[in-house]
């Protein structure tokens, strides 16, 4: 359909050039020239109307495809995955499906993905690969279990750029902590969250108390 639109648009341009040529060729046969111009104008009007109609249909189809969802997880959650990357729509939201005990500097793998508009977050490695240059934001939420605390490091290209802390060390309770950082990134940069060496091993994540998660989105 896109090829058909391009053909019609080409015809439109050709007819415009013909009209311009007829208009500048003189008045050797005024009545014939006027008749030809009117016929060409009618054809151009028809072609333009056809192009507009087809473009509207294409827009509707693209909108429908971008809203396509596929089932994931237990068959009840939906992951939004559009069919193509757009400059103003880069966003990730993923969470930890269960509490984990991690080693020092072990990457937190947020293994259940709800949104990933550009397929840039890897739910097996926990790494987000920047799909294009721009200004980004990363928000991380971490939970801590009874009498523990969790410290997570936000790492960009091997350098720690932010920390998230959840502290339940001195109380029989479960807590969450969140942090958000904003940074400029280049295509191909890598971002992940890892357990700090000063942290307890467990990062809490369950539907009864707290969900540990990561959100990443492009600002501009």
ChimeraX attribute file (.defattr): number of C-alpha atoms within 10 A of each C-alpha:
attribute: neighborCount
match mode: 1-to-1
recipient: residues
	/A:1	10
	/A:2	10
	/A:3	8
	/A:4	11
	/A:5	18
	/A:6	12
	/A:7	13
	/A:8	18
	/A:9	18
	/A:10	12
	/A:11	16
	/A:12	19
	/A:13	13
	/A:14	13
	/A:15	18
	/A:16	15
	/A:17	12
	/A:18	15
	/A:19	20
	/A:20	12
	/A:21	11
	/A:22	15
	/A:23	13
	/A:24	9
	/A:25	11
	/A:26	10
	/A:27	12
	/A:28	8
	/A:29	9
	/A:30	10
	/A:31	10
	/A:32	11
	/A:33	17
	/A:34	14
	/A:35	11
	/A:36	15
	/A:37	18
	/A:38	13
	/A:39	13
	/A:40	16
	/A:41	15
	/A:42	12
	/A:43	15
	/A:44	21
	/A:45	13
	/A:46	12
	/A:47	18
	/A:48	16
	/A:49	12
	/A:50	15
	/A:51	19
	/A:52	13
	/A:53	12
	/A:54	17
	/A:55	15
	/A:56	12
	/A:57	13
	/A:58	15
	/A:59	11
	/A:60	12
	/A:61	11
	/A:62	15
	/A:63	13
	/A:64	11
	/A:65	14
	/A:66	16
	/A:67	12
	/A:68	14
	/A:69	13
	/A:70	11
	/A:71	11
	/A:72	13
	/A:73	13
	/A:74	7
	/A:75	8
	/A:76	7
	/A:77	14
	/A:78	16
	/A:79	18
	/A:80	18
	/A:81	19
	/A:82	21
	/A:83	14
	/A:84	12
	/A:85	15
	/A:86	10
	/A:87	11
	/A:88	10
	/A:89	16
	/A:90	22
	/A:91	20
	/A:92	22
	/A:93	20
	/A:94	23
	/A:95	23
	/A:96	22
	/A:97	19
	/A:98	15
	/A:99	17
	/A:100	14
	/A:101	13
	/A:102	17
	/A:103	16
	/A:104	14
	/A:105	15
	/A:106	15
	/A:107	20
	/A:108	26
	/A:109	22
	/A:110	24
	/A:111	19
	/A:112	19
	/A:113	23
	/A:114	17
	/A:115	20
	/A:116	22
	/A:117	22
	/A:118	19
	/A:119	17
	/A:120	17
	/A:121	27
	/A:122	17
	/A:123	17
	/A:124	10
	/A:125	13
	/A:126	19
	/A:127	21
	/A:128	20
	/A:129	20
	/A:130	21
	/A:131	20
	/A:132	15
	/A:133	15
	/A:134	15
	/A:135	14
	/A:136	19
	/A:137	16
	/A:138	20
	/A:139	18
	/A:140	25
	/A:141	21
	/A:142	27
	/A:143	29
	/A:144	29
	/A:145	25
	/A:146	15
	/A:147	14
	/A:148	23
	/A:149	25
	/A:150	27
	/A:151	23
	/A:152	29
	/A:153	22
	/A:154	24
	/A:155	18
	/A:156	19
	/A:157	13
	/A:158	11
	/A:159	10
	/A:160	15
	/A:161	14
	/A:162	18
	/A:163	20
	/A:164	22
	/A:165	22
	/A:166	23
	/A:167	23
	/A:168	19
	/A:169	17
	/A:170	10
	/A:171	12
	/A:172	11
	/A:173	14
	/A:174	19
	/A:175	22
	/A:176	23
	/A:177	19
	/A:178	17
	/A:179	16
	/A:180	16
	/A:181	14
	/A:182	16
	/A:183	13
	/A:184	12
	/A:185	20
	/A:186	14
	/A:187	11
	/A:188	14
	/A:189	16
	/A:190	18
	/A:191	22
	/A:192	24
	/A:193	25
	/A:194	21
	/A:195	25
	/A:196	22
	/A:197	15
	/A:198	12
	/A:199	20
	/A:200	21
	/A:201	20
	/A:202	19
	/A:203	28
	/A:204	27
	/A:205	23
	/A:206	14
	/A:207	8
	/A:208	6
	/A:209	14
	/A:210	20
	/A:211	20
	/A:212	24
	/A:213	23
	/A:214	25
	/A:215	17
	/A:216	24
	/A:217	19
	/A:218	23
	/A:219	15
	/A:220	12
